[in-house]
Amino acid sequence: MASNISQDLIEQKNKQRLALRKEYLKQLTNPHDPGSGHIFDPAIQRWQSMKVTRIDWFRETPKTILRGLGLIVIPLALSIYVIKNDRDKKEAQYRTGQVAYKDRLFKFQ
C-alpha cells in the first residue's frame, strides 16, 4: 500500500515537472516575445519578497532571545574574557620580571 502511494506521488511529481519544463521552454522560445529579458517565476518572486520583508515579520520571543545570546553574545563575551585574562597574566609576568626581555614573544629588536 505504501509503495503504491509513493509510486503515485513519484508519477505525479514527474508529470508536474514535465508540465513546468514544457511551459518554461514555451516561454523561452516564444518568437513573439517582446524581449522582456527574463521569464517571470512567481515562486522566485515570493522567495525574494520573503527575504526582503523578513525583518517586518520578526517577533521577539524567549527562543529567539536565547538563540541570539547563545550564538552571538555569550561566545563573544567568553572570547573577550579569555583573551583579556591571558594578556593580563602575561603583562603581570612581564612587569614583575618573571619573563626576561629576550624570552618575550613580541618585542622590539
N, C-alpha and C positions, 0 to 999 in steps of 0.2 A: 504494500500500500504506500509506504513512504517513498519507495523508489519510483512508483508511478507519479506521485505528486512532484517529486524532484525532476523527473523526466519531463513532465508537462511544463514546469517552470522554466527549464532549460530551453525547451522548444519555444515557449512564449517569449523569452528573452532574446532568442536568436531572431524570431520574426520582428520583434521591435527594433533590434539592431539593424537588420536589413532594411526596414522601412525608413529609419533615420538616415542610414547611409544613402539610400536612393534619393531621399529629399535633399540631402546635402549636395550630392553630385548634380541633381537637377538645378539647384540654385547656383552652384559653382559654374556650370557650363551653359547657363542661360544666355543665348546670343542677344536677347533684347534687354539685358540688364544695363541700366544707365551708368554703371561703373560706380557703385556705392562704396566700393573699397573693401568691405568685409561682409560676411554673412552674419546676420543678427541671430544670436543664440540666447533665448530667454533664460536658460539655466545659468549661463555665464553672467548675464546681467544681474540676476538675483544674487549670485555669489559675490560679485563686485559691490553691489549695493549693501549686502550684509557686511562686507569688510569695512566699508566706509562709515556705516552707521552703527558699528558695534558699540562705541562708547556711549551713544544715546540710549541704548537699552541695557547698559550695565547697572546692576544693583549691588550695593554693598551688603554682604551677608557675612555671618561669622566664618563660613567656609572660605570666602574669598579673602577676608582679612587674614585668617590663619595661613592661607596659601601665600599671600604676599609677604607675611612675616617669615614664613619658613623658607621661601625661595630667594628673598632679597635681603631683608633686614638682618636676620639672625646670622647668615653666612658672612655678610659684610662686617657686622659688628664683631664676630668671632675672629675674622681675619685681621681686623684692625687691632684687636686686643692682643693676639699672638705676636704680631709684628712689633707693636709698641713695647710689649713686655720683653721681647728678645733684645730689642735695641737698648732699652733701659738697662738691662743686665750687662750688656757689652759696654755701655757707656760707664757704668759703675766700675767695672773691672779696669777700664782704661784710666779713669780718674784716680783710682786707688793704687795704681801701679802694678796690678797683678798681671798685666799683659805688657810686655816690652814693646816699644815702638816698632822695632824691626819685625815683630811677630804679628802685627796688626794686618788684617786683610786689605783694608783700604787706607792708604797713607800717601802723603805727598813725597815724592822722591826727587 
